[in-house]
Amino acid sequence: MAAMAATVVALLSAGAAHAHHSFAMYDAKKHIALDGTVQSFQWTNPHVVIELLAAPPDGGSPLV
């Protein structure tokens, strides 16, 4: 009975985990190369944030 309950919980939580880590907002086929200086790197479990100081392609002022 415990194994069946654990299986049900695992199956029900899989959808929530998939939705949380969705890549719907990204175009997986588009690759962008950036050249810049890393301003900060934050490793806060479970996510990582990297701030990069990079100039736009048109040569304007740098963006973070």
Backbone bond lengths (Angstrom), bond angles and torsions (degrees), N, CA, C in turn:
res aa  C-N    CA-C-N  psi(-1)  N-CA   C-N-CA  omega(-1)  CA-C   N-CA-C  phi
1 M - - - 1.442 - - 1.540 111.38 -
2 A 1.342 116.20 -40.90 1.460 120.44 179.51 1.520 110.84 -64.85
3 A 1.322 117.02 -38.40 1.466 120.73 179.21 1.526 110.48 -65.15
4 M 1.320 116.52 -38.88 1.464 119.87 179.35 1.528 109.93 -67.23
5 A 1.319 117.94 -40.72 1.459 121.49 178.60 1.531 110.62 -63.98
6 A 1.317 116.87 -41.71 1.461 121.13 178.47 1.524 111.13 -63.83
7 T 1.316 116.88 -38.82 1.462 121.10 178.40 1.527 110.92 -64.92
8 V 1.324 116.75 -43.04 1.465 121.02 179.33 1.532 110.26 -63.18
9 V 1.323 117.44 -43.87 1.463 121.37 179.23 1.529 110.26 -62.45
10 A 1.323 116.98 -42.93 1.466 121.02 179.61 1.525 111.02 -63.09
11 L 1.321 117.16 -42.79 1.463 120.51 -179.72 1.532 111.94 -67.67
12 L 1.314 117.03 -37.97 1.460 120.15 -179.77 1.525 112.57 -72.53
13 S 1.312 118.09 -30.83 1.465 120.49 -178.87 1.526 112.41 -83.61
14 A 1.312 118.90 -14.32 1.466 121.54 -178.76 1.529 111.26 -63.48
15 G 1.311 118.05 -38.59 1.461 121.59 179.57 1.518 112.20 -64.28
16 A 1.323 116.62 -41.31 1.465 120.49 179.29 1.525 110.98 -65.58
17 A 1.313 117.48 -41.11 1.467 120.83 178.84 1.521 110.50 -65.28
18 H 1.318 117.87 -39.98 1.468 121.23 179.40 1.532 110.21 -66.37
19 A 1.310 117.76 -41.10 1.465 120.84 -179.89 1.525 110.94 -66.17
20 H 1.310 117.66 -37.48 1.461 121.55 179.98 1.521 111.30 -65.39
21 H 1.298 117.91 -34.91 1.460 122.38 -178.06 1.522 111.82 -105.28
22 S 1.306 116.43 35.22 1.456 121.58 -179.90 1.530 110.53 -69.72
23 F 1.324 116.59 146.00 1.461 122.31 176.31 1.526 110.10 -111.54
24 A 1.340 117.54 22.73 1.459 122.00 -176.91 1.519 112.53 -60.77
25 M 1.333 118.23 -28.31 1.465 120.29 -177.01 1.528 112.88 -84.68
26 Y 1.326 117.36 -2.14 1.464 121.40 -177.18 1.520 110.79 -113.40
27 D 1.323 116.47 147.62 1.455 122.23 173.93 1.524 107.03 -95.96
28 A 1.319 116.98 101.91 1.470 122.07 -175.22 1.531 112.41 -65.86
29 K 1.339 117.39 -17.52 1.465 120.17 -178.50 1.530 112.48 -91.02
30 K 1.324 116.94 -9.83 1.461 121.11 -177.89 1.528 109.49 -98.91
31 H 1.311 116.59 121.79 1.460 122.05 179.54 1.530 108.98 -109.76
32 I 1.315 116.04 136.21 1.458 121.79 -179.42 1.522 108.42 -126.66
33 A 1.318 117.40 128.35 1.464 122.02 175.67 1.522 108.02 -98.92
34 L 1.314 116.60 128.20 1.461 121.57 179.48 1.519 109.74 -115.21
35 D 1.320 115.36 141.83 1.458 121.39 176.56 1.518 106.31 -125.99
36 G 1.322 116.96 117.81 1.451 119.41 -177.36 1.513 111.42 -172.10
37 T 1.320 115.70 -165.91 1.456 123.14 -178.88 1.520 108.87 -115.08
38 V 1.335 116.29 130.92 1.458 120.57 177.82 1.521 108.59 -71.46
39 Q 1.345 116.36 119.54 1.458 121.80 179.87 1.526 110.89 -85.77
40 S 1.325 116.56 -40.36 1.463 119.87 178.12 1.520 109.93 -155.35
41 F 1.306 115.03 155.48 1.462 122.74 179.34 1.520 106.21 -137.82
42 Q 1.326 116.82 117.25 1.461 121.48 -179.13 1.524 109.20 -118.61
43 W 1.307 116.39 119.02 1.456 121.25 177.79 1.515 106.86 -107.49
44 T 1.329 115.57 87.83 1.452 121.94 179.43 1.519 107.04 -109.27
45 N 1.301 115.98 106.56 1.453 121.61 -175.37 1.518 110.35 -52.11
46 P 1.296 120.49 128.35 1.446 129.41 10.61 1.535 113.79 -103.37
47 H 1.333 118.43 14.64 1.462 120.09 -175.64 1.524 111.59 -120.68
48 V 1.328 115.41 156.67 1.455 122.33 178.18 1.531 107.91 -120.56
49 V 1.332 116.18 137.72 1.461 121.49 177.17 1.529 107.88 -123.87
50 I 1.331 115.92 125.83 1.467 121.39 177.49 1.522 107.38 -120.10
51 E 1.331 116.87 123.31 1.459 121.65 174.71 1.518 107.85 -100.93
52 L 1.321 115.94 125.15 1.455 122.49 -175.39 1.521 108.96 -119.82
53 L 1.315 116.89 129.76 1.460 122.46 174.63 1.521 106.96 -91.46
54 A 1.338 115.65 110.37 1.462 120.16 -175.38 1.528 109.67 -138.87
55 A 1.326 116.35 144.38 1.467 121.69 177.51 1.522 108.96 -82.67
56 P 1.328 118.12 141.70 1.461 120.66 176.91 1.526 110.58 -67.87
57 P 1.328 117.57 160.36 1.475 121.03 -177.38 1.523 113.88 -57.99
58 D 1.345 117.66 -27.94 1.467 119.17 -178.69 1.517 113.77 -80.76
59 G 1.347 116.79 2.02 1.459 121.12 176.47 1.511 114.29 83.04
60 G 1.325 117.85 12.89 1.460 121.64 179.80 1.523 111.41 -71.42
61 S 1.315 115.90 -166.77 1.457 119.20 -179.07 1.525 111.29 -70.64
62 P 1.329 117.38 149.18 1.468 121.43 -177.09 1.514 113.07 -60.06
63 L 1.315 114.99 147.07 1.462 122.89 178.74 1.522 108.64 -116.55
64 V 1.324 116.93 148.01 1.474 121.18 174.72 1.498 106.94 -103.62
